[in-house]
Amino acid sequence: MPPATPIEQSLATALRERLAVIGDREWYARDPSSHLQRLQAISTQIIELQQQLPPPVDPQLAHYLQRCSYDKALAFLEAH
């Protein structure tokens, strides 16, 4: 398989950040509004990056992203 494109690399980074934000329970407890804003921003970034993926997008990756199965999408990107 060819090396990851810059968009795929950025998408993987955004997916990792989303997981980090979700997992940051201290931030959520301290400032739920700010936490939610960051989660919304990273989610928007993921959607924007998804739309920039160069065709052809692997059908399995497309499926994960369309279904918002972001953990699976990240695992797919890291394995490829």
PDB file of N, CA, C and O in Angstrom:
ATOM      1  N   MET A   1       0.844  -1.178   0.000  1.00  0.00           N
ATOM      2  CA  MET A   1       0.000   0.000   0.000  1.00  0.00           C
ATOM      3  C   MET A   1       0.888   1.239   0.000  1.00  0.00           C
ATOM      4  O   MET A   1       1.929   1.257   0.657  1.00  0.00           O
ATOM      5  N   PRO A   2       0.478   2.287  -0.741  1.00  0.00           N
ATOM      6  CA  PRO A   2       1.303   3.494  -0.793  1.00  0.00           C
ATOM      7  C   PRO A   2       1.351   4.204   0.554  1.00  0.00           C
ATOM      8  O   PRO A   2       0.469   4.013   1.391  1.00  0.00           O
ATOM      9  N   PRO A   3       2.380   5.023   0.765  1.00  0.00           N
ATOM     10  CA  PRO A   3       2.475   5.747   2.035  1.00  0.00           C
ATOM     11  C   PRO A   3       1.264   6.646   2.236  1.00  0.00           C
ATOM     12  O   PRO A   3       0.605   7.050   1.278  1.00  0.00           O
ATOM     13  N   ALA A   4       0.991   6.944   3.468  1.00  0.00           N
ATOM     14  CA  ALA A   4      -0.155   7.794   3.799  1.00  0.00           C
ATOM     15  C   ALA A   4       0.032   9.169   3.174  1.00  0.00           C
ATOM     16  O   ALA A   4       1.134   9.719   3.153  1.00  0.00           O
ATOM     17  N   THR A   5      -1.067   9.709   2.667  1.00  0.00           N
ATOM     18  CA  THR A   5      -1.035  11.062   2.121  1.00  0.00           C
ATOM     19  C   THR A   5      -1.010  12.055   3.279  1.00  0.00           C
ATOM     20  O   THR A   5      -1.324  11.692   4.413  1.00  0.00           O
ATOM     21  N   PRO A   6      -0.640  13.303   3.003  1.00  0.00           N
ATOM     22  CA  PRO A   6      -0.687  14.307   4.075  1.00  0.00           C
ATOM     23  C   PRO A   6      -2.085  14.450   4.683  1.00  0.00           C
ATOM     24  O   PRO A   6      -2.215  14.676   5.886  1.00  0.00           O
ATOM     25  N   ILE A   7      -3.117  14.322   3.868  1.00  0.00           N
ATOM     26  CA  ILE A   7      -4.487  14.417   4.402  1.00  0.00           C
ATOM     27  C   ILE A   7      -4.760  13.245   5.338  1.00  0.00           C
ATOM     28  O   ILE A   7      -5.343  13.427   6.407  1.00  0.00           O
ATOM     29  N   GLU A   8      -4.343  12.044   4.945  1.00  0.00           N
ATOM     30  CA  GLU A   8      -4.541  10.868   5.812  1.00  0.00           C
ATOM     31  C   GLU A   8      -3.774  11.027   7.121  1.00  0.00           C
ATOM     32  O   GLU A   8      -4.267  10.650   8.184  1.00  0.00           O
ATOM     33  N   GLN A   9      -2.579  11.582   7.042  1.00  0.00           N
ATOM     34  CA  GLN A   9      -1.798  11.816   8.255  1.00  0.00           C
ATOM     35  C   GLN A   9      -2.497  12.836   9.155  1.00  0.00           C
ATOM     36  O   GLN A   9      -2.573  12.655  10.370  1.00  0.00           O
ATOM     37  N   SER A  10      -3.004  13.906   8.547  1.00  0.00           N
ATOM     38  CA  SER A  10      -3.724  14.926   9.323  1.00  0.00           C
ATOM     39  C   SER A  10      -5.001  14.352   9.926  1.00  0.00           C
ATOM     40  O   SER A  10      -5.359  14.672  11.059  1.00  0.00           O
ATOM     41  N   LEU A  11      -5.680  13.507   9.164  1.00  0.00           N
ATOM     42  CA  LEU A  11      -6.899  12.878   9.664  1.00  0.00           C
ATOM     43  C   LEU A  11      -6.584  11.990  10.866  1.00  0.00           C
ATOM     44  O   LEU A  11      -7.299  12.024  11.867  1.00  0.00           O
ATOM     45  N   ALA A  12      -5.522  11.201  10.771  1.00  0.00           N
ATOM     46  CA  ALA A  12      -5.138  10.340  11.894  1.00  0.00           C
ATOM     47  C   ALA A  12      -4.795  11.185  13.124  1.00  0.00           C
ATOM     48  O   ALA A  12      -5.165  10.830  14.244  1.00  0.00           O
ATOM     49  N   THR A  13      -4.100  12.285  12.922  1.00  0.00           N
ATOM     50  CA  THR A  13      -3.757  13.174  14.033  1.00  0.00           C
ATOM     51  C   THR A  13      -5.019  13.745  14.673  1.00  0.00           C
ATOM     52  O   THR A  13      -5.124  13.806  15.898  1.00  0.00           O
ATOM     53  N   ALA A  14      -5.976  14.164  13.844  1.00  0.00           N
ATOM     54  CA  ALA A  14      -7.233  14.714  14.364  1.00  0.00           C
ATOM     55  C   ALA A  14      -8.025  13.646  15.115  1.00  0.00           C
ATOM     56  O   ALA A  14      -8.629  13.935  16.148  1.00  0.00           O
ATOM     57  N   LEU A  15      -8.027  12.427  14.610  1.00  0.00           N
ATOM     58  CA  LEU A  15      -8.736  11.334  15.290  1.00  0.00           C
ATOM     59  C   LEU A  15      -8.094  11.036  16.643  1.00  0.00           C
ATOM     60  O   LEU A  15      -8.792  10.766  17.621  1.00  0.00           O
ATOM     61  N   ARG A  16      -6.761  11.085  16.695  1.00  0.00           N
ATOM     62  CA  ARG A  16      -6.063  10.875  17.979  1.00  0.00           C
ATOM     63  C   ARG A  16      -6.406  12.002  18.961  1.00  0.00           C
ATOM     64  O   ARG A  16      -6.630  11.760  20.147  1.00  0.00           O
ATOM     65  N   GLU A  17      -6.444  13.227  18.448  1.00  0.00           N
ATOM     66  CA  GLU A  17      -6.765  14.356  19.325  1.00  0.00           C
ATOM     67  C   GLU A  17      -8.189  14.227  19.864  1.00  0.00           C
ATOM     68  O   GLU A  17      -8.443  14.525  21.031  1.00  0.00           O
ATOM     69  N   ARG A  18      -9.109  13.788  19.020  1.00  0.00           N
ATOM     70  CA  ARG A  18     -10.496  13.586  19.463  1.00  0.00           C
ATOM     71  C   ARG A  18     -10.538  12.599  20.628  1.00  0.00           C
ATOM     72  O   ARG A  18     -11.230  12.829  21.620  1.00  0.00           O
ATOM     73  N   LEU A  19      -9.799  11.505  20.502  1.00  0.00           N
ATOM     74  CA  LEU A  19      -9.747  10.526  21.589  1.00  0.00           C
ATOM     75  C   LEU A  19      -9.156  11.134  22.861  1.00  0.00           C
ATOM     76  O   LEU A  19      -9.629  10.864  23.965  1.00  0.00           O
ATOM     77  N   ALA A  20      -8.124  11.955  22.696  1.00  0.00           N
ATOM     78  CA  ALA A  20      -7.499  12.594  23.858  1.00  0.00           C
ATOM     79  C   ALA A  20      -8.475  13.548  24.546  1.00  0.00           C
ATOM     80  O   ALA A  20      -8.550  13.587  25.774  1.00  0.00           O
ATOM     81  N   VAL A  21      -9.219  14.313  23.753  1.00  0.00           N
ATOM     82  CA  VAL A  21     -10.194  15.247  24.333  1.00  0.00           C
ATOM     83  C   VAL A  21     -11.270  14.469  25.079  1.00  0.00           C
ATOM     84  O   VAL A  21     -11.612  14.811  26.211  1.00  0.00           O
ATOM     85  N   ILE A  22     -11.802  13.430  24.454  1.00  0.00           N
ATOM     86  CA  ILE A  22     -12.832  12.616  25.096  1.00  0.00           C
ATOM     87  C   ILE A  22     -12.317  12.023  26.406  1.00  0.00           C
ATOM     88  O   ILE A  22     -13.047  11.953  27.395  1.00  0.00           O
ATOM     89  N   GLY A  23     -11.067  11.602  26.403  1.00  0.00           N
ATOM     90  CA  GLY A  23     -10.488  10.961  27.581  1.00  0.00           C
ATOM     91  C   GLY A  23     -10.060  11.914  28.683  1.00  0.00           C
ATOM     92  O   GLY A  23      -9.725  11.476  29.784  1.00  0.00           O
ATOM     93  N   ASP A  24     -10.067  13.215  28.405  1.00  0.00           N
ATOM     94  CA  ASP A  24      -9.609  14.185  29.395  1.00  0.00           C
ATOM     95  C   ASP A  24     -10.753  14.543  30.346  1.00  0.00           C
ATOM     96  O   ASP A  24     -11.394  15.585  30.210  1.00  0.00           O
ATOM     97  N   ARG A  25     -10.986  13.665  31.298  1.00  0.00           N
ATOM     98  CA  ARG A  25     -12.091  13.845  32.246  1.00  0.00           C
ATOM     99  C   ARG A  25     -11.847  15.026  33.187  1.00  0.00           C
ATOM    100  O   ARG A  25     -12.799  15.660  33.641  1.00  0.00           O
ATOM    101  N   GLU A  26     -10.588  15.323  33.480  1.00  0.00           N
ATOM    102  CA  GLU A  26     -10.289  16.468  34.341  1.00  0.00           C
ATOM    103  C   GLU A  26     -10.726  17.767  33.681  1.00  0.00           C
ATOM    104  O   GLU A  26     -11.331  18.623  34.325  1.00  0.00           O
ATOM    105  N   TRP A  27     -10.420  17.914  32.388  1.00  0.00           N
ATOM    106  CA  TRP A  27     -10.823  19.102  31.641  1.00  0.00           C
ATOM    107  C   TRP A  27     -12.346  19.214  31.640  1.00  0.00           C
ATOM    108  O   TRP A  27     -12.903  20.286  31.874  1.00  0.00           O
ATOM    109  N   TYR A  28     -13.010  18.087  31.372  1.00  0.00           N
ATOM    110  CA  TYR A  28     -14.474  18.078  31.352  1.00  0.00           C
ATOM    111  C   TYR A  28     -15.046  18.513  32.706  1.00  0.00           C
ATOM    112  O   TYR A  28     -15.990  19.301  32.765  1.00  0.00           O
ATOM    113  N   ALA A  29     -14.468  17.994  33.785  1.00  0.00           N
ATOM    114  CA  ALA A  29     -14.965  18.327  35.125  1.00  0.00           C
ATOM    115  C   ALA A  29     -14.687  19.794  35.463  1.00  0.00           C
ATOM    116  O   ALA A  29     -15.492  20.445  36.131  1.00  0.00           O
ATOM    117  N   ARG A  30     -13.555  20.306  35.003  1.00  0.00           N
ATOM    118  CA  ARG A  30     -13.143  21.666  35.320  1.00  0.00           C
ATOM    119  C   ARG A  30     -13.883  22.703  34.471  1.00  0.00           C
ATOM    120  O   ARG A  30     -14.267  23.760  34.972  1.00  0.00           O
ATOM    121  N   ASP A  31     -14.083  22.395  33.177  1.00  0.00           N
ATOM    122  CA  ASP A  31     -14.664  23.382  32.264  1.00  0.00           C
ATOM    123  C   ASP A  31     -15.431  22.670  31.153  1.00  0.00           C
ATOM    124  O   ASP A  31     -14.941  22.569  30.028  1.00  0.00           O
ATOM    125  N   PRO A  32     -16.635  22.176  31.460  1.00  0.00           N
ATOM    126  CA  PRO A  32     -17.383  21.396  30.473  1.00  0.00           C
ATOM    127  C   PRO A  32     -17.683  22.160  29.187  1.00  0.00           C
ATOM    128  O   PRO A  32     -17.714  21.562  28.111  1.00  0.00           O
ATOM    129  N   SER A  33     -17.901  23.447  29.277  1.00  0.00           N
ATOM    130  CA  SER A  33     -18.213  24.238  28.086  1.00  0.00           C
ATOM    131  C   SER A  33     -17.018  24.287  27.126  1.00  0.00           C
ATOM    132  O   SER A  33     -17.174  24.081  25.923  1.00  0.00           O
ATOM    133  N   SER A  34     -15.853  24.554  27.653  1.00  0.00           N
ATOM    134  CA  SER A  34     -14.634  24.600  26.848  1.00  0.00           C
ATOM    135  C   SER A  34     -14.327  23.219  26.267  1.00  0.00           C
ATOM    136  O   SER A  34     -13.915  23.100  25.113  1.00  0.00           O
ATOM    137  N   HIS A  35     -14.527  22.198  27.061  1.00  0.00           N
ATOM    138  CA  HIS A  35     -14.298  20.824  26.629  1.00  0.00           C
ATOM    139  C   HIS A  35     -15.207  20.499  25.442  1.00  0.00           C
ATOM    140  O   HIS A  35     -14.750  19.942  24.444  1.00  0.00           O
ATOM    141  N   LEU A  36     -16.470  20.839  25.547  1.00  0.00           N
ATOM    142  CA  LEU A  36     -17.421  20.582  24.478  1.00  0.00           C
ATOM    143  C   LEU A  36     -17.066  21.375  23.223  1.00  0.00           C
ATOM    144  O   LEU A  36     -17.170  20.855  22.112  1.00  0.00           O
ATOM    145  N   GLN A  37     -16.648  22.624  23.392  1.00  0.00           N
ATOM    146  CA  GLN A  37     -16.249  23.439  22.243  1.00  0.00           C
ATOM    147  C   GLN A  37     -15.082  22.800  21.499  1.00  0.00           C
ATOM    148  O   GLN A  37     -15.077  22.763  20.268  1.00  0.00           O
ATOM    149  N   ARG A  38     -14.099  22.297  22.234  1.00  0.00           N
ATOM    150  CA  ARG A  38     -12.944  21.668  21.578  1.00  0.00           C
ATOM    151  C   ARG A  38     -13.369  20.385  20.884  1.00  0.00           C
ATOM    152  O   ARG A  38     -12.906  20.095  19.781  1.00  0.00           O
ATOM    153  N   LEU A  39     -14.241  19.618  21.515  1.00  0.00           N
ATOM    154  CA  LEU A  39     -14.729  18.384  20.907  1.00  0.00           C
ATOM    155  C   LEU A  39     -15.488  18.692  19.612  1.00  0.00           C
ATOM    156  O   LEU A  39     -15.335  17.988  18.613  1.00  0.00           O
ATOM    157  N   GLN A  40     -16.298  19.737  19.637  1.00  0.00           N
ATOM    158  CA  GLN A  40     -17.020  20.130  18.425  1.00  0.00           C
ATOM    159  C   GLN A  40     -16.060  20.596  17.338  1.00  0.00           C
ATOM    160  O   GLN A  40     -16.246  20.263  16.168  1.00  0.00           O
ATOM    161  N   ALA A  41     -15.042  21.357  17.704  1.00  0.00           N
ATOM    162  CA  ALA A  41     -14.070  21.864  16.731  1.00  0.00           C
ATOM    163  C   ALA A  41     -13.290  20.715  16.087  1.00  0.00           C
ATOM    164  O   ALA A  41     -13.104  20.702  14.871  1.00  0.00           O
ATOM    165  N   ILE A  42     -12.840  19.768  16.881  1.00  0.00           N
ATOM    166  CA  ILE A  42     -12.075  18.656  16.315  1.00  0.00           C
ATOM    167  C   ILE A  42     -12.977  17.773  15.471  1.00  0.00           C
ATOM    168  O   ILE A  42     -12.520  17.208  14.476  1.00  0.00           O
ATOM    169  N   SER A  43     -14.228  17.639  15.835  1.00  0.00           N
ATOM    170  CA  SER A  43     -15.169  16.863  15.031  1.00  0.00           C
ATOM    171  C   SER A  43     -15.396  17.525  13.673  1.00  0.00           C
ATOM    172  O   SER A  43     -15.471  16.844  12.651  1.00  0.00           O
ATOM    173  N   THR A  44     -15.503  18.843  13.667  1.00  0.00           N
ATOM    174  CA  THR A  44     -15.637  19.583  12.410  1.00  0.00           C
ATOM    175  C   THR A  44     -14.389  19.404  11.552  1.00  0.00           C
ATOM    176  O   THR A  44     -14.485  19.227  10.338  1.00  0.00           O
ATOM    177  N   GLN A  45     -13.227  19.450  12.181  1.00  0.00           N
ATOM    178  CA  GLN A  45     -11.974  19.261  11.451  1.00  0.00           C
ATOM    179  C   GLN A  45     -11.923  17.866  10.825  1.00  0.00           C
ATOM    180  O   GLN A  45     -11.484  17.721   9.684  1.00  0.00           O
ATOM    181  N   ILE A  46     -12.360  16.858  11.544  1.00  0.00           N
ATOM    182  CA  ILE A  46     -12.373  15.492  11.021  1.00  0.00           C
ATOM    183  C   ILE A  46     -13.262  15.417   9.780  1.00  0.00           C
ATOM    184  O   ILE A  46     -12.883  14.804   8.782  1.00  0.00           O
ATOM    185  N   ILE A  47     -14.423  16.026   9.838  1.00  0.00           N
ATOM    186  CA  ILE A  47     -15.340  16.010   8.687  1.00  0.00           C
ATOM    187  C   ILE A  47     -14.708  16.723   7.490  1.00  0.00           C
ATOM    188  O   ILE A  47     -14.802  16.252   6.357  1.00  0.00           O
ATOM    189  N   GLU A  48     -14.067  17.856   7.751  1.00  0.00           N
ATOM    190  CA  GLU A  48     -13.416  18.594   6.665  1.00  0.00           C
ATOM    191  C   GLU A  48     -12.286  17.790   6.037  1.00  0.00           C
ATOM    192  O   GLU A  48     -12.141  17.772   4.815  1.00  0.00           O
ATOM    193  N   LEU A  49     -11.490  17.129   6.858  1.00  0.00           N
ATOM    194  CA  LEU A  49     -10.402  16.305   6.338  1.00  0.00           C
ATOM    195  C   LEU A  49     -10.946  15.109   5.564  1.00  0.00           C
ATOM    196  O   LEU A  49     -10.401  14.731   4.527  1.00  0.00           O
ATOM    197  N   GLN A  50     -12.008  14.528   6.066  1.00  0.00           N
ATOM    198  CA  GLN A  50     -12.652  13.400   5.389  1.00  0.00           C
ATOM    199  C   GLN A  50     -13.040  13.800   3.964  1.00  0.00           C
ATOM    200  O   GLN A  50     -12.860  13.024   3.026  1.00  0.00           O
ATOM    201  N   GLN A  51     -13.567  15.005   3.810  1.00  0.00           N
ATOM    202  CA  GLN A  51     -13.995  15.486   2.500  1.00  0.00           C
ATOM    203  C   GLN A  51     -12.821  15.768   1.571  1.00  0.00           C
ATOM    204  O   GLN A  51     -13.003  15.847   0.357  1.00  0.00           O
ATOM    205  N   GLN A  52     -11.625  15.919   2.121  1.00  0.00           N
ATOM    206  CA  GLN A  52     -10.433  16.212   1.323  1.00  0.00           C
ATOM    207  C   GLN A  52      -9.647  14.961   0.944  1.00  0.00           C
ATOM    208  O   GLN A  52      -8.659  15.056   0.216  1.00  0.00           O
ATOM    209  N   LEU A  53     -10.062  13.805   1.418  1.00  0.00           N
ATOM    210  CA  LEU A  53      -9.332  12.579   1.087  1.00  0.00           C
ATOM    211  C   LEU A  53      -9.298  12.386  -0.424  1.00  0.00           C
ATOM    212  O   LEU A  53     -10.321  12.511  -1.097  1.00  0.00           O
ATOM    213  N   PRO A  54      -8.115  12.080  -0.952  1.00  0.00           N
ATOM    214  CA  PRO A  54      -8.016  11.896  -2.406  1.00  0.00           C
ATOM    215  C   PRO A  54      -8.669  10.586  -2.836  1.00  0.00           C
ATOM    216  O   PRO A  54      -8.502   9.560  -2.175  1.00  0.00           O
ATOM    217  N   PRO A  55      -9.406  10.618  -3.931  1.00  0.00           N
ATOM    218  CA  PRO A  55     -10.013   9.378  -4.423  1.00  0.00           C
ATOM    219  C   PRO A  55      -8.941   8.481  -5.029  1.00  0.00           C
ATOM    220  O   PRO A  55      -7.903   8.977  -5.465  1.00  0.00           O
ATOM    221  N   PRO A  56      -9.162   7.223  -5.063  1.00  0.00           N
ATOM    222  CA  PRO A  56     -10.299   6.537  -4.465  1.00  0.00           C
ATOM    223  C   PRO A  56     -10.052   6.302  -2.977  1.00  0.00           C
ATOM    224  O   PRO A  56      -8.962   5.897  -2.572  1.00  0.00           O
ATOM    225  N   VAL A  57     -11.070   6.559  -2.177  1.00  0.00           N
ATOM    226  CA  VAL A  57     -10.984   6.303  -0.734  1.00  0.00           C
ATOM    227  C   VAL A  57     -11.315   4.834  -0.523  1.00  0.00           C
ATOM    228  O   VAL A  57     -12.300   4.325  -1.058  1.00  0.00           O
ATOM    229  N   ASP A  58     -10.490   4.161   0.256  1.00  0.00           N
ATOM    230  CA  ASP A  58     -10.738   2.753   0.548  1.00  0.00           C
ATOM    231  C   ASP A  58     -12.169   2.610   1.076  1.00  0.00           C
ATOM    232  O   ASP A  58     -12.566   3.344   1.980  1.00  0.00           O
ATOM    233  N   PRO A  59     -12.944   1.675   0.522  1.00  0.00           N
ATOM    234  CA  PRO A  59     -14.343   1.529   0.940  1.00  0.00           C
ATOM    235  C   PRO A  59     -14.508   1.282   2.441  1.00  0.00           C
ATOM    236  O   PRO A  59     -15.467   1.755   3.051  1.00  0.00           O
ATOM    237  N   GLN A  60     -13.578   0.546   3.024  1.00  0.00           N
ATOM    238  CA  GLN A  60     -13.687   0.266   4.463  1.00  0.00           C
ATOM    239  C   GLN A  60     -13.487   1.550   5.271  1.00  0.00           C
ATOM    240  O   GLN A  60     -14.230   1.813   6.218  1.00  0.00           O
ATOM    241  N   LEU A  61     -12.483   2.347   4.897  1.00  0.00           N
ATOM    242  CA  LEU A  61     -12.254   3.617   5.587  1.00  0.00           C
ATOM    243  C   LEU A  61     -13.449   4.543   5.393  1.00  0.00           C
ATOM    244  O   LEU A  61     -13.899   5.182   6.344  1.00  0.00           O
ATOM    245  N   ALA A  62     -13.959   4.618   4.185  1.00  0.00           N
ATOM    246  CA  ALA A  62     -15.132   5.455   3.907  1.00  0.00           C
ATOM    247  C   ALA A  62     -16.311   5.032   4.787  1.00  0.00           C
ATOM    248  O   ALA A  62     -17.025   5.876   5.329  1.00  0.00           O
ATOM    249  N   HIS A  63     -16.503   3.742   4.920  1.00  0.00           N
ATOM    250  CA  HIS A  63     -17.591   3.213   5.755  1.00  0.00           C
ATOM    251  C   HIS A  63     -17.423   3.666   7.207  1.00  0.00           C
ATOM    252  O   HIS A  63     -18.369   4.148   7.829  1.00  0.00           O
ATOM    253  N   TYR A  64     -16.221   3.506   7.733  1.00  0.00           N
ATOM    254  CA  TYR A  64     -15.974   3.905   9.126  1.00  0.00           C
ATOM    255  C   TYR A  64     -16.249   5.396   9.326  1.00  0.00           C
ATOM    256  O   TYR A  64     -16.887   5.787  10.304  1.00  0.00           O
ATOM    257  N   LEU A  65     -15.772   6.215   8.408  1.00  0.00           N
ATOM    258  CA  LEU A  65     -15.940   7.653   8.548  1.00  0.00           C
ATOM    259  C   LEU A  65     -17.398   8.071   8.399  1.00  0.00           C
ATOM    260  O   LEU A  65     -17.881   8.927   9.140  1.00  0.00           O
ATOM    261  N   GLN A  66     -18.096   7.470   7.447  1.00  0.00           N
ATOM    262  CA  GLN A  66     -19.509   7.808   7.250  1.00  0.00           C
ATOM    263  C   GLN A  66     -20.343   7.437   8.471  1.00  0.00           C
ATOM    264  O   GLN A  66     -21.320   8.115   8.786  1.00  0.00           O
ATOM    265  N   ARG A  67     -19.966   6.380   9.146  1.00  0.00           N
ATOM    266  CA  ARG A  67     -20.704   5.918  10.323  1.00  0.00           C
ATOM    267  C   ARG A  67     -20.180   6.521  11.622  1.00  0.00           C
ATOM    268  O   ARG A  67     -20.646   6.182  12.709  1.00  0.00           O
ATOM    269  N   CYS A  68     -19.204   7.418  11.495  1.00  0.00           N
ATOM    270  CA  CYS A  68     -18.562   8.051  12.665  1.00  0.00           C
ATOM    271  C   CYS A  68     -17.947   7.013  13.597  1.00  0.00           C
ATOM    272  O   CYS A  68     -17.914   7.197  14.814  1.00  0.00           O
ATOM    273  N   SER A  69     -17.464   5.926  13.013  1.00  0.00           N
ATOM    274  CA  SER A  69     -16.731   4.896  13.776  1.00  0.00           C
ATOM    275  C   SER A  69     -15.265   5.319  13.790  1.00  0.00           C
ATOM    276  O   SER A  69     -14.411   4.693  13.163  1.00  0.00           O
ATOM    277  N   TYR A  70     -14.998   6.401  14.526  1.00  0.00           N
ATOM    278  CA  TYR A  70     -13.688   7.029  14.457  1.00  0.00           C
ATOM    279  C   TYR A  70     -12.576   6.179  15.052  1.00  0.00           C
ATOM    280  O   TYR A  70     -11.435   6.259  14.596  1.00  0.00           O
ATOM    281  N   ASP A  71     -12.880   5.369  16.057  1.00  0.00           N
ATOM    282  CA  ASP A  71     -11.854   4.470  16.605  1.00  0.00           C
ATOM    283  C   ASP A  71     -11.411   3.478  15.532  1.00  0.00           C
ATOM    284  O   ASP A  71     -10.221   3.200  15.386  1.00  0.00           O
ATOM    285  N   LYS A  72     -12.372   2.949  14.788  1.00  0.00           N
ATOM    286  CA  LYS A  72     -12.061   1.994  13.719  1.00  0.00           C
ATOM    287  C   LYS A  72     -11.336   2.688  12.572  1.00  0.00           C
ATOM    288  O   LYS A  72     -10.422   2.115  11.978  1.00  0.00           O
ATOM    289  N   ALA A  73     -11.735   3.911  12.260  1.00  0.00           N
ATOM    290  CA  ALA A  73     -11.062   4.665  11.195  1.00  0.00           C
ATOM    291  C   ALA A  73      -9.598   4.908  11.563  1.00  0.00           C
ATOM    292  O   ALA A  73      -8.715   4.766  10.717  1.00  0.00           O
ATOM    293  N   LEU A  74      -9.341   5.268  12.803  1.00  0.00           N
ATOM    294  CA  LEU A  74      -7.972   5.487  13.245  1.00  0.00           C
ATOM    295  C   LEU A  74      -7.173   4.191  13.186  1.00  0.00           C
ATOM    296  O   LEU A  74      -6.035   4.184  12.716  1.00  0.00           O
ATOM    297  N   ALA A  75      -7.750   3.113  13.652  1.00  0.00           N
ATOM    298  CA  ALA A  75      -7.061   1.821  13.600  1.00  0.00           C
ATOM    299  C   ALA A  75      -6.747   1.449  12.143  1.00  0.00           C
ATOM    300  O   ALA A  75      -5.671   0.926  11.855  1.00  0.00           O
ATOM    301  N   PHE A  76      -7.669   1.713  11.247  1.00  0.00           N
ATOM    302  CA  PHE A  76      -7.449   1.431   9.829  1.00  0.00           C
ATOM    303  C   PHE A  76      -6.277   2.261   9.303  1.00  0.00           C
ATOM    304  O   PHE A  76      -5.382   1.727   8.647  1.00  0.00           O
ATOM    305  N   LEU A  77      -6.279   3.555   9.587  1.00  0.00           N
ATOM    306  CA  LEU A  77      -5.207   4.423   9.107  1.00  0.00           C
ATOM    307  C   LEU A  77      -3.862   4.025   9.691  1.00  0.00           C
ATOM    308  O   LEU A  77      -2.849   4.052   8.992  1.00  0.00           O
ATOM    309  N   GLU A  78      -3.843   3.658  10.953  1.00  0.00           N
ATOM    310  CA  GLU A  78      -2.565   3.280  11.588  1.00  0.00           C
ATOM    311  C   GLU A  78      -2.046   1.946  11.050  1.00  0.00           C
ATOM    312  O   GLU A  78      -0.836   1.718  11.027  1.00  0.00           O
ATOM    313  N   ALA A  79      -2.945   1.071  10.621  1.00  0.00           N
ATOM    314  CA  ALA A  79      -2.530  -0.236  10.100  1.00  0.00           C
ATOM    315  C   ALA A  79      -2.071  -0.139   8.648  1.00  0.00           C
ATOM    316  O   ALA A  79      -1.357  -1.009   8.150  1.00  0.00           O
ATOM    317  N   HIS A  80      -2.483   0.914   7.992  1.00  0.00           N
ATOM    318  CA  HIS A  80      -2.134   1.054   6.562  1.00  0.00           C
ATOM    319  C   HIS A  80      -1.180   2.164   6.425  1.00  0.00           C
ATOM    320  O   HIS A  80      -0.744   2.470   5.316  1.00  0.00           O
TER     321      HIS A  80
END
